[in-house]
Amino acid sequence: MQLFDTHAHIGLIQDDKMEQLLAVQLAKVKSVKHVVSICNSLSDFEKTYTNLESAKDVFHAVGVSPTEVAHPGHDWEERVIAHAKKKRIIAIGETGLDYYHMFGGDKTAQIELMLKHLEIAKHLDLPVIIHNRNAGEDLLPILKEKLPPKGGILHCFGEDWTFARRALDMNLTFSFAGNLTFKNSRMLQEVAIRLPEDRIVIESEAPFMTPYSHKGERNKIHYIQETATVLAALRQTSLEALSQTLYDNSLRAFALPKDI
């Protein structure tokens, strides 16, 4: 079995370089072959990218998340473009909209930040990793018009089937996290059952979104196994078969070769 974690905040799991490398190594022992490292700010990206430069099975996304909308950083667009040309950068993001927290910026500021990321992704021919919380009605029309050719990943998907059905008309992949494992997540589980198998991937979202059996702990990358197990049960297939499907879908979503 091999798993692909499409979204982990490795820089937030531990601050120390060796602890970050150990977290990645432990995940590999637990069948997580590849991880995509996500950073909210460019300063965090620069530190984490340097720390993990020797970790050949870790890929990276680069961008300024909605959490930083009030202070994206000096010349952030130019810095994102420059960083995106480095080795193992496979996506722009995370970007998107968060109307739950707002993070010190109004809706217009968040939308402008997202639009700039979509332009960069189109310019660099990269997919985008998309954050969405309480913002679906604004998000979908923007993506319908501005989604780059390489498409995007709807990270930590949490919407209902009506939203999912609309999103299926676009080049989007749906990523499920630990919230899928909770018994009260019936709406989300229904979506996970109904989506086409070639449009789904999974993520740890470590150190957040801890799966049910580890509730109360800080999430770890290798806890993604529980999400995969629950998803396999929901879709009435074997864990081994589903894991391979999810892995192949991840490669396709990030335009990666099969022999990585």
C-alpha positions in Angstrom: 0.0 0.0 0.0 1.2 3.5 -0.8 -0.4 6.8 0.2 0.0 10.3 -1.0 -0.7 13.1 1.5 -1.8 16.0 -0.7 -1.7 18.6 2.1 0.3 18.8 5.3 1.6 21.9 7.2 4.9 20.3 8.0 6.4 23.6 9.2 3.7 23.7 11.9 4.0 20.2 13.1 7.4 21.0 14.6 9.7 24.0 14.2 12.9 22.1 14.4 14.5 20.8 11.2 15.3 17.4 12.5 11.8 17.0 14.0 10.3 17.9 10.6 12.5 15.3 8.9 11.6 12.7 11.4 7.9 13.3 10.9 8.3 12.8 7.2 10.4 9.6 7.8 7.8 8.2 10.2 5.1 8.8 7.7 7.1 7.0 5.0 7.5 4.0 7.3 3.7 4.1 7.7 3.1 3.8 3.9 2.9 7.6 3.1 5.2 7.7 0.1 4.8 11.4 -0.8 3.7 14.5 1.0 2.9 18.0 -0.2 4.1 20.6 2.2 1.9 23.6 2.6 2.9 26.9 4.2 0.6 29.9 5.0 3.2 32.6 4.6 6.2 33.0 2.4 8.6 33.4 5.4 7.3 30.0 6.6 7.7 28.5 3.1 11.3 29.7 2.9 12.3 28.2 6.2 10.4 24.9 5.7 11.6 24.5 2.1 15.2 24.8 3.3 14.7 22.4 6.2 13.2 19.8 3.9 15.5 20.2 1.0 17.0 16.8 1.5 13.6 15.1 1.8 13.2 14.0 -1.8 9.7 12.5 -1.3 8.3 15.8 -0.1 6.8 18.2 -2.7 5.9 21.8 -2.0 3.2 24.4 -2.8 4.0 28.0 -2.6 1.6 30.9 -2.0 0.0 33.2 0.6 -3.0 31.7 2.2 -6.1 33.6 3.3 -4.7 33.7 6.8 -2.2 36.3 5.7 -4.6 38.5 3.6 -3.9 41.5 5.8 -0.1 41.2 5.5 1.0 39.1 2.5 4.5 40.4 2.6 6.6 42.8 0.5 6.7 42.0 -3.2 4.9 38.7 -2.5 3.8 38.1 -6.1 7.3 38.3 -7.4 8.5 36.1 -4.6 5.9 33.4 -5.3 6.9 33.3 -8.9 10.6 33.1 -8.1 10.0 30.3 -5.5 7.7 28.4 -7.9 10.7 27.8 -10.2 12.5 25.8 -7.5 12.8 22.0 -7.5 9.7 20.0 -6.3 7.3 22.9 -6.4 4.2 21.4 -7.8 1.3 23.8 -7.0 0.4 27.3 -6.1 -1.3 27.8 -2.8 -3.0 27.3 -0.6 -5.2 30.1 -1.7 -8.9 30.6 -1.5 -11.6 32.2 0.7 -12.4 31.9 4.4 -15.5 33.8 5.5 -15.5 32.1 8.9 -12.3 33.7 10.3 -11.9 36.6 7.9 -8.3 36.9 9.2 -8.3 40.7 9.3 -9.3 41.2 5.7 -12.7 41.8 4.1 -14.2 39.6 1.4 -13.0 41.9 -1.4 -9.4 41.6 -0.1 -9.6 37.8 0.0 -11.0 37.6 -3.5 -8.3 39.9 -4.8 -5.6 37.8 -3.2 -7.1 34.6 -4.6 -7.4 36.1 -8.1 -3.7 37.0 -8.1 -2.8 33.4 -7.2 -5.0 32.1 -10.0 -3.2 34.4 -12.5 0.2 33.2 -11.2 -0.9 29.5 -11.5 -2.1 30.1 -15.1 1.2 31.9 -16.0 3.3 29.1 -14.5 1.0 26.3 -15.7 0.6 24.9 -12.3 -2.5 23.6 -10.4 -3.9 25.5 -7.4 -4.7 24.3 -3.9 -7.9 25.9 -2.8 -9.1 26.7 0.7 -12.9 27.2 1.2 -14.7 27.9 4.4 -18.2 29.4 4.4 -17.4 30.9 1.0 -18.7 28.5 -1.6 -21.2 30.8 -3.3 -18.4 33.3 -4.1 -15.8 30.7 -4.7 -17.5 28.6 -7.5 -18.2 31.5 -9.9 -14.6 32.7 -9.6 -13.2 29.2 -10.3 -15.6 28.7 -13.2 -14.1 31.8 -14.8 -10.5 31.9 -13.6 -9.4 28.3 -12.8 -6.1 27.7 -14.5 -5.7 25.0 -17.2 -4.0 22.6 -14.8 -7.0 22.8 -12.5 -7.1 22.6 -8.7 -7.5 20.6 -5.6 -10.4 21.5 -3.2 -8.5 21.0 0.0 -10.2 19.6 3.1 -13.5 19.4 1.3 -16.5 20.1 3.5 -19.4 21.0 1.3 -22.6 19.1 0.4 -23.5 17.2 -2.8 -25.2 20.2 -4.4 -21.9 22.1 -4.3 -19.9 19.0 -5.3 -22.0 18.4 -8.3 -21.5 22.0 -9.5 -17.7 21.7 -8.9 -17.6 18.4 -10.9 -18.1 20.5 -14.1 -14.7 22.0 -13.6 -11.2 20.5 -13.5 -11.2 20.1 -9.8 -10.1 17.2 -7.5 -11.8 16.7 -4.1 -9.5 16.2 -1.1 -10.8 14.6 2.1 -9.2 15.0 5.5 -9.8 13.7 9.0 -13.2 15.3 9.4 -14.5 12.5 7.1 -13.9 10.0 9.9 -16.4 11.5 12.4 -19.7 9.8 12.7 -21.6 13.1 12.5 -20.1 13.9 9.1 -22.9 12.3 7.2 -23.3 15.0 4.6 -19.6 14.8 3.8 -19.6 11.0 3.8 -22.5 11.1 1.3 -20.3 13.2 -1.0 -17.4 10.9 -0.6 -19.6 8.0 -1.6 -21.1 9.6 -4.7 -18.0 11.3 -6.3 -16.4 9.6 -9.2 -13.4 7.6 -8.1 -11.0 9.5 -10.4 -11.8 12.8 -8.7 -10.9 12.1 -5.1 -7.6 12.3 -3.1 -6.9 12.5 0.7 -4.8 14.7 2.9 -3.7 14.7 6.6 -4.0 18.5 7.0 -1.5 17.9 9.9 -1.2 19.2 12.5 -4.9 20.0 12.2 -8.1 18.0 11.4 -7.1 15.0 13.5 -9.1 11.8 12.6 -11.6 10.5 15.1 -9.5 7.7 16.8 -6.8 10.3 17.6 -9.3 13.0 18.7 -7.6 15.5 21.2 -4.1 15.0 19.7 -2.2 17.1 17.3 -2.5 15.5 14.0 0.4 13.6 12.4 1.0 12.9 8.7 0.7 9.1 9.1 -2.8 9.4 10.7 -3.9 9.8 7.1 -4.3 6.0 7.2 -7.5 6.3 9.2 -9.0 8.7 6.6 -8.1 6.2 3.8 -9.6 3.3 5.8 -12.9 5.1 6.4 -13.1 6.2 2.8 -12.6 2.7 1.6 -15.3 1.4 3.9 -17.7 4.1 2.7 -17.0 3.3 -0.9 -17.2 -0.5 -0.2 -13.8 -1.3 -1.6 -10.5 -2.6 -0.2 -8.1 -0.3 1.4 -5.3 -1.5 -1.0 -7.4 -0.9 -4.1 -8.6 2.5 -2.9 -5.1 3.6 -1.8 -3.7 2.9 -5.3 -6.6 4.8 -6.9 -6.0 7.8 -4.6 -2.2 7.7 -5.2 -2.8 7.6 -9.0 -5.3 10.5 -8.7 -2.8 12.5 -6.7 -0.1 12.1 -9.4 -2.6 13.2 -12.1 -3.9 16.2 -10.0 -0.3 17.5 -9.7 0.8 16.5 -13.2 3.5 14.2 -11.8 5.0 11.2 -13.7 4.2 7.7 -12.5 7.8 6.8 -11.9 8.6 9.5 -9.2 
